[in-house]
Amino acid sequence: MVRRCVIVDDNERFLAVARSSLERGGLEVVGTATTMTDALDQVEALRPDVVLVDIVLGTESGLDLARRIVAATEASAPPHVVLISTHREDEVAELVASSPAVGFVWKAHLSARAVRDVVAAGEQ
């Protein structure tokens, strides 16, 4: 079951809103990061069940981060990576499909339930 989460996004305001929404829905947000380096450090230290990764992290790539998270944690049980974006799913479907992420949640629909549903679908 998905309980512990790290959110990676370069927008501090979004991080605060997302944290509040996810925690109201029953997820424990154990960390937030705005850069790839911070995200990798937090994933290693905090061992979350799921990592929400914005596809575009300023000048960095969330897709690259997703690959690095999975590669860095292959020896242990890697967290589920869920990509997020302000772009709609149909606009980024090919990118999501080519990534190691279990799925995608449009930021406008981000909720604990949406995250759990994507992870459950990705496990099947």
Backbone as a printed PyTorch tensor [residue, N CA C, xyz], in Angstrom:
tensor([[[  0.8350,  -1.1870,   0.0000],
         [  0.0000,   0.0000,   0.0000],
         [  0.8820,   1.2530,   0.0000]],

        [[  0.4590,   2.2420,  -0.7610],
         [  1.1920,   3.4980,  -0.8610],
         [  0.8560,   4.3650,   0.3500]],

        [[  1.8820,   4.7060,   1.1240],
         [  1.6640,   5.5470,   2.3050],
         [  2.5940,   6.7470,   2.3490]],

        [[  3.8570,   6.5350,   1.9880],
         [  4.8820,   7.5720,   2.1270],
         [  5.3050,   8.0900,   0.7670]],

        [[  5.4050,   9.4170,   0.6650],
         [  5.5810,  10.0480,  -0.6360],
         [  6.6280,  11.1660,  -0.5820]],

        [[  7.3680,  11.3110,  -1.6710],
         [  8.2370,  12.4650,  -1.8890],
         [  7.7200,  13.1500,  -3.1570]],

        [[  7.6230,  14.4740,  -3.1180],
         [  7.1720,  15.2500,  -4.2750],
         [  8.3630,  16.0320,  -4.8140]],

        [[  8.5730,  15.9520,  -6.1320],
         [  9.6760,  16.6660,  -6.7740],
         [  9.0970,  17.6200,  -7.8150]],

        [[  9.2860,  18.9070,  -7.5740],
         [  8.7690,  19.9390,  -8.4800],
         [  9.5770,  21.2010,  -8.2500]],

        [[  9.8090,  21.9710,  -9.3070],
         [ 10.6100,  23.1910,  -9.1600],
         [  9.7840,  24.3960,  -8.7130]],

        [[  8.4940,  24.2200,  -8.4770],
         [  7.6160,  25.3080,  -8.0580],
         [  7.2580,  25.1430,  -6.5750]],

        [[  7.8060,  26.0080,  -5.7420],
         [  7.5860,  25.9230,  -4.2830],
         [  6.1080,  26.0270,  -3.9130]],

        [[  5.3870,  26.8890,  -4.6140],
         [  3.9490,  27.0580,  -4.3190],
         [  3.1960,  25.7670,  -4.6050]],

        [[  3.5060,  25.1510,  -5.7420],
         [  2.8620,  23.8790,  -6.0610],
         [  3.1950,  22.8260,  -5.0070]],

        [[  4.4470,  22.7740,  -4.5670],
         [  4.8360,  21.7970,  -3.5480],
         [  3.9820,  21.9290,  -2.2940]],

        [[  3.7470,  23.1610,  -1.8620],
         [  2.9520,  23.3890,  -0.6550],
         [  1.5000,  22.9460,  -0.8540]],

        [[  0.9280,  23.2990,  -1.9950],
         [ -0.4620,  22.9280,  -2.2740],
         [ -0.5900,  21.4090,  -2.4180]],

        [[  0.3370,  20.7980,  -3.1400],
         [  0.3080,  19.3450,  -3.3360],
         [  0.4670,  18.6190,  -2.0050]],

        [[  1.3960,  19.0730,  -1.1800],
         [  1.5980,  18.4400,   0.1370],
         [  0.3030,  18.4540,   0.9390]],

        [[ -0.3310,  19.6070,   1.0020],
         [ -1.5710,  19.7470,   1.7640],
         [ -2.6540,  18.8160,   1.2300]],

        [[ -2.8220,  18.7890,  -0.0790],
         [ -3.8490,  17.9510,  -0.6960],
         [ -3.5900,  16.4690,  -0.4500]],

        [[ -2.3710,  16.0370,  -0.6460],
         [ -2.0440,  14.6230,  -0.4680],
         [ -2.1690,  14.1940,   0.9860]],

        [[ -1.7460,  15.0590,   1.9000],
         [ -1.8470,  14.7140,   3.3210],
         [ -3.3070,  14.6460,   3.7700]],

        [[ -4.1520,  15.5300,   3.2410],
         [ -5.5920,  15.4520,   3.5530],
         [ -6.1790,  14.1330,   3.0620]],

        [[ -5.6120,  13.5950,   1.9950],
         [ -6.0810,  12.3330,   1.4370],
         [ -5.4590,  11.1000,   2.0650]],

        [[ -4.6110,  11.2980,   3.0600],
         [ -4.0660,  10.1600,   3.7950],
         [ -2.6570,   9.7330,   3.4240]],

        [[ -2.0070,  10.4220,   2.4950],
         [ -0.6070,  10.1180,   2.2080],
         [  0.2830,  10.9250,   3.1450]],

        [[  1.3670,  10.3340,   3.5630],
         [  2.3490,  11.0450,   4.3690],
         [  3.4360,  11.5720,   3.4300]],

        [[  3.5240,  12.8840,   3.2990],
         [  4.5600,  13.4840,   2.4640],
         [  5.8000,  13.6110,   3.3390]],

        [[  6.7750,  12.7280,   3.0890],
         [  7.9670,  12.6830,   3.9360],
         [  9.0500,  13.6200,   3.4500]],

        [[  8.8890,  14.1460,   2.2160],
         [  9.8880,  15.0730,   1.7070],
         [  9.4430,  15.7380,   0.4240]],

        [[ 10.0780,  16.8720,   0.1550],
         [  9.8810,  17.5740,  -1.1150],
         [ 11.2550,  17.9910,  -1.6180]],

        [[ 11.3740,  18.0840,  -2.9320],
         [ 12.6420,  18.4850,  -3.5370],
         [ 12.3600,  19.3270,  -4.7670]],

        [[ 13.2890,  20.2290,  -5.0630],
         [ 13.1450,  21.0900,  -6.2400],
         [ 14.1990,  20.8000,  -7.3050]],

        [[ 15.1810,  19.9460,  -6.9800],
         [ 16.2340,  19.6050,  -7.9410],
         [ 16.4420,  18.0930,  -7.9700]],

        [[ 17.0840,  17.6410,  -9.0260],
         [ 17.3810,  16.2290,  -9.1770],
         [ 18.2770,  15.7240,  -8.0460]],

        [[ 19.3020,  16.4860,  -7.7060],
         [ 20.2310,  16.0800,  -6.6440],
         [ 19.5090,  15.9290,  -5.3070]],

        [[ 18.7030,  16.9240,  -4.9530],
         [ 17.9380,  16.8400,  -3.6990],
         [ 16.9790,  15.6500,  -3.7170]],

        [[ 16.3560,  15.4330,  -4.8540],
         [ 15.4060,  14.3230,  -4.9580],
         [ 16.0920,  12.9820,  -4.7490]],

        [[ 17.2220,  12.7700,  -5.3980],
         [ 17.9470,  11.5050,  -5.2430],
         [ 18.4010,  11.3000,  -3.8090]],

        [[ 18.8720,  12.3700,  -3.1670],
         [ 19.2790,  12.2800,  -1.7610],
         [ 18.0950,  11.9000,  -0.8720]],

        [[ 16.9450,  12.5180,  -1.1120],
         [ 15.7660,  12.2340,  -0.2800],
         [ 15.2410,  10.8250,  -0.5050]],

        [[ 15.2250,  10.3780,  -1.7490],
         [ 14.7640,   9.0160,  -2.0260],
         [ 15.6530,   8.0060,  -1.3100]],

        [[ 16.9550,   8.2270,  -1.3620],
         [ 17.8840,   7.3150,  -0.6920],
         [ 17.6990,   7.3420,   0.8280]],

        [[ 17.5700,   8.5330,   1.3890],
         [ 17.4790,   8.6610,   2.8460],
         [ 16.1020,   8.2840,   3.4030]],

        [[ 15.0450,   8.6080,   2.6810],
         [ 13.6910,   8.4750,   3.2310],
         [ 12.9580,   7.2070,   2.7960]],

        [[ 13.4060,   6.5800,   1.7230],
         [ 12.7990,   5.3490,   1.2150],
         [ 11.2610,   5.4390,   1.1020]],

        [[ 10.7570,   6.3840,   0.3060],
         [  9.3030,   6.5180,   0.1620],
         [  8.7230,   5.3700,  -0.6690]],

        [[  7.4110,   5.1970,  -0.5640],
         [  6.7130,   4.2130,  -1.3930],
         [  6.5290,   4.7310,  -2.8090]],

        [[  6.3510,   6.0440,  -2.9280],
         [  6.0960,   6.6590,  -4.2270],
         [  6.8140,   7.9980,  -4.3160]],

        [[  7.2840,   8.3210,  -5.5270],
         [  7.9100,   9.6150,  -5.7870],
         [  7.1450,  10.2560,  -6.9340]],

        [[  6.5800,  11.4200,  -6.6750],
         [  5.8940,  12.1900,  -7.7080],
         [  6.9260,  13.1070,  -8.3420]],

        [[  7.0930,  13.0020,  -9.6520],
         [  8.1560,  13.7370, -10.3420],
         [  7.5520,  14.5750, -11.4640]],

        [[  7.7710,  15.8890, -11.3850],
         [  7.3500,  16.7700, -12.4670],
         [  8.1990,  16.4560, -13.6940]],

        [[  7.5600,  16.3740, -14.8470],
         [  8.2870,  16.0390, -16.0760],
         [  9.3400,  17.0910, -16.4030]],

        [[  9.0270,  18.3540, -16.1370],
         [  9.9830,  19.4410, -16.3960],
         [ 10.3730,  20.0710, -15.0590]],

        [[ 11.6350,  19.9390, -14.6940],
         [ 12.1540,  20.4850, -13.4350],
         [ 13.0600,  21.6710, -13.7390]],

        [[ 12.4810,  22.7580, -14.1680],
         [ 13.3040,  23.9010, -14.5450],
         [ 14.1860,  23.5170, -15.7130]],

        [[ 15.4910,  23.5090, -15.4940],
         [ 16.4250,  23.1430, -16.5640],
         [ 16.7480,  21.6470, -16.5540]],

        [[ 16.2020,  20.9180, -15.5980],
         [ 16.4630,  19.4850, -15.4910],
         [ 15.2660,  18.6940, -16.0260]],

        [[ 15.4950,  17.4270, -16.3150],
         [ 14.4620,  16.5640, -16.8560],
         [ 13.9280,  15.6050, -15.7980]],

        [[ 12.6280,  15.6590, -15.5780],
         [ 11.9950,  14.7100, -14.6790],
         [ 12.0650,  13.2890, -15.2060]],

        [[ 12.1120,  13.1490, -16.5280],
         [ 12.2440,  11.8180, -17.1230],
         [ 13.6030,  11.2180, -16.7880]],

        [[ 14.6500,  12.0420, -16.8610],
         [ 15.9870,  11.5730, -16.4540],
         [ 15.9970,  11.2120, -14.9700]],

        [[ 15.3420,  12.0240, -14.1730],
         [ 15.2740,  11.7450, -12.7390],
         [ 14.5620,  10.4180, -12.4900]],

        [[ 13.4700,  10.1710, -13.1730],
         [ 12.7420,   8.9070, -12.9950],
         [ 13.6600,   7.7230, -13.2890]],

        [[ 14.4170,   7.8070, -14.3680],
         [ 15.3570,   6.7320, -14.7210],
         [ 16.4260,   6.5590, -13.6420]],

        [[ 16.9290,   7.6750, -13.1350],
         [ 17.9890,   7.6070, -12.1170],
         [ 17.4630,   7.0450, -10.8000]],

        [[ 16.2310,   7.3820, -10.4360],
         [ 15.6430,   6.8370,  -9.2020],
         [ 15.5490,   5.3230,  -9.3050]],

        [[ 15.0230,   4.8400, -10.4080],
         [ 14.8680,   3.3990, -10.5860],
         [ 16.2310,   2.7090, -10.6290]],

        [[ 17.1810,   3.2740, -11.3460],
         [ 18.5210,   2.6760, -11.4360],
         [ 19.2260,   2.6660, -10.0800]],

        [[ 19.0780,   3.7320,  -9.3110],
         [ 19.7690,   3.8400,  -8.0250],
         [ 19.1800,   2.9240,  -6.9610]],

        [[ 17.9540,   2.4890,  -7.1460],
         [ 17.2930,   1.6850,  -6.1180],
         [ 16.9930,   0.2680,  -6.5840]],

        [[ 17.5790,  -0.1530,  -7.7050],
         [ 17.2900,  -1.4910,  -8.2530],
         [ 17.6250,  -2.6080,  -7.2790]],

        [[ 18.6610,  -2.4530,  -6.4890],
         [ 19.0510,  -3.5080,  -5.5490],
         [ 18.0220,  -3.6840,  -4.4410]],

        [[ 17.3520,  -2.6080,  -4.0840],
         [ 16.2820,  -2.6850,  -3.0920],
         [ 14.9590,  -2.5640,  -3.8450]],

        [[ 13.9010,  -2.5290,  -3.1250],
         [ 12.5990,  -2.3350,  -3.7700],
         [ 12.4700,  -0.8570,  -4.1530]],

        [[ 12.5010,  -0.5630,  -5.4470],
         [ 12.4310,   0.8430,  -5.8490],
         [ 11.0510,   1.4300,  -5.5530]],

        [[ 11.0120,   2.7210,  -5.2820],
         [  9.6990,   3.3520,  -5.0870],
         [  8.9710,   3.4130,  -6.4270]],

        [[  7.6830,   3.5180,  -6.3670],
         [  6.8950,   3.7480,  -7.5810],
         [  7.1240,   5.1970,  -7.9900]],

        [[  7.4310,   5.4100,  -9.2470],
         [  7.5980,   6.7660,  -9.7630],
         [  6.3400,   7.1080, -10.5560]],

        [[  5.7180,   8.2240, -10.1920],
         [  4.5420,   8.7230, -10.9000],
         [  4.9120,  10.0900, -11.4480]],

        [[  4.8030,  10.2480, -12.7600],
         [  5.1000,  11.5300, -13.3810],
         [  3.9010,  12.4610, -13.2600]],

        [[  4.1810,  13.7490, -13.0800],
         [  3.1390,  14.7620, -12.9910],
         [  3.5010,  15.9090, -13.9270]],

        [[  2.4960,  16.6560, -14.3580],
         [  2.7520,  17.7870, -15.2420],
         [  1.5100,  18.6650, -15.3440]],

        [[  1.7310,  19.9050, -15.7670],
         [  0.6060,  20.7750, -16.0890],
         [  0.0650,  20.4340, -17.4710]],

        [[  0.8460,  19.6870, -18.2500],
         [  0.3770,  19.2260, -19.5570],
         [ -0.5590,  18.0390, -19.3490]],

        [[ -1.5680,  17.9530, -20.1890],
         [ -2.5280,  16.8570, -20.0950],
         [ -1.8730,  15.5410, -20.5130]],

        [[ -2.4670,  14.4470, -20.0630],
         [ -1.8890,  13.1260, -20.3220],
         [ -1.7310,  12.8370, -21.8130]],

        [[ -2.6930,  13.2360, -22.6190],
         [ -2.5830,  12.9530, -24.0510],
         [ -1.4110,  13.7020, -24.6910]],

        [[ -0.9730,  14.7870, -24.0750],
         [  0.1510,  15.5610, -24.5950],
         [  1.5060,  14.9320, -24.2580]],

        [[  1.5490,  14.1220, -23.2090],
         [  2.8160,  13.5480, -22.7380],
         [  2.8080,  12.0210, -22.7220]],

        [[  1.7960,  11.4170, -23.3060],
         [  1.6190,   9.9620, -23.2310],
         [  2.8450,   9.1920, -23.7250]],

        [[  3.4370,   9.6280, -24.8310],
         [  4.6130,   8.9250, -25.3520],
         [  5.7990,   9.0230, -24.4020]],

        [[  5.9770,  10.1890, -23.7960],
         [  7.0670,  10.3640, -22.8350],
         [  6.8710,   9.4570, -21.6280]],

        [[  5.6550,   9.4150, -21.1240],
         [  5.3570,   8.5760, -19.9620],
         [  5.5760,   7.1100, -20.3090]],

        [[  5.1000,   6.6990, -21.4670],
         [  5.2360,   5.2970, -21.8800],
         [  6.6970,   4.8750, -22.0340]],

        [[  7.5540,   5.8070, -22.4230],
         [  8.9710,   5.4720, -22.6170],
         [  9.7930,   5.5870, -21.3360]],

        [[  9.1480,   5.9540, -20.2560],
         [  9.8500,   6.1310, -18.9830],
         [  9.6300,   4.9140, -18.0880]],

        [[ 10.3910,   4.8220, -16.9940],
         [ 10.1710,   3.7270, -16.0400],
         [  9.0560,   4.0240, -15.0320]],

        [[  8.3490,   5.1260, -15.2230],
         [  7.2670,   5.4920, -14.3060],
         [  6.1030,   4.5070, -14.4250]],

        [[  5.3900,   4.3210, -13.3210],
         [  4.2170,   3.4440, -13.3420],
         [  3.0110,   4.1490, -13.9460]],

        [[  3.0910,   5.4670, -14.0910],
         [  1.9770,   6.1870, -14.6760],
         [  2.1120,   7.6830, -14.5400]],

        [[  1.0010,   8.3660, -14.7330],
         [  0.9660,   9.8190, -14.8310],
         [ -0.2870,  10.3490, -14.1450]],

        [[ -0.1330,  11.5070, -13.4850],
         [ -1.2780,  12.2440, -12.9410],
         [ -1.1450,  13.6960, -13.3820]],

        [[ -2.1800,  14.1910, -14.0200],
         [ -2.2390,  15.5940, -14.4040],
         [ -2.3300,  16.4260, -13.1260]],

        [[ -1.5240,  17.4630, -13.0090],
         [ -1.4870,  18.2640, -11.7780],
         [ -2.8660,  18.7940, -11.3810]],

        [[ -3.6930,  19.1080, -12.3570],
         [ -5.0350,  19.6220, -12.0600],
         [ -5.8980,  18.5800, -11.3490]],

        [[ -5.5300,  17.3110, -11.4480],
         [ -6.2980,  16.2280, -10.8240],
         [ -5.5140,  15.5060,  -9.7340]],

        [[ -4.4340,  16.1140,  -9.2590],
         [ -3.5990,  15.4650,  -8.2550],
         [ -4.3490,  15.3010,  -6.9400]],

        [[ -4.3870,  14.0800,  -6.4530],
         [ -4.9900,  13.7540,  -5.1600],
         [ -4.3630,  12.4450,  -4.6860]],

        [[ -4.5470,  12.1550,  -3.4100],
         [ -4.0360,  10.8900,  -2.8800],
         [ -4.7000,   9.7220,  -3.5960]],

        [[ -5.9740,   9.8390,  -3.8540],
         [ -6.6980,   8.7610,  -4.5490],
         [ -6.1410,   8.5420,  -5.9570]],

        [[ -5.8870,   9.6390,  -6.6910],
         [ -5.3380,   9.5160,  -8.0470],
         [ -3.9800,   8.8260,  -8.0160]],

        [[ -3.1480,   9.1840,  -7.0460],
         [ -1.8220,   8.5610,  -6.9170],
         [ -1.9720,   7.0680,  -6.6230]],

        [[ -2.8360,   6.7390,  -5.6770],
         [ -3.0430,   5.3170,  -5.3400],
         [ -3.5790,   4.5420,  -6.5420]],

        [[ -4.5080,   5.1410,  -7.2850],
         [ -5.0840,   4.4660,  -8.4560],
         [ -4.0250,   4.2000,  -9.5220]],

        [[ -3.1520,   5.1860,  -9.7780],
         [ -2.0990,   5.0170, -10.7850],
         [ -1.1220,   3.9380, -10.3530]],

        [[ -0.7330,   3.9390,  -9.0920],
         [  0.1930,   2.9230,  -8.5930],
         [ -0.4400,   1.5410,  -8.6860]],

        [[ -1.7050,   1.4270,  -8.2880],
         [ -2.3920,   0.1240,  -8.3520],
         [ -2.4730,  -0.3700,  -9.7990]],

        [[ -2.7890,   0.5100, -10.7220],
         [ -2.8660,   0.1330, -12.1350],
         [ -1.4880,  -0.2770, -12.6560]],

        [[ -0.4400,   0.3880, -12.2070],
         [  0.9150,   0.0760, -12.6440],
         [  1.4340,  -1.2450, -12.1000]],

        [[  0.8700,  -1.7010, -11.0020],
         [  1.2880,  -2.9710, -10.3950],
         [  0.6520,  -4.1640, -11.0940]],

        [[ -0.3770,  -3.9290, -11.8810],
         [ -1.0810,  -5.0470, -12.5310],
         [ -0.4240,  -5.4610, -13.8100]]])
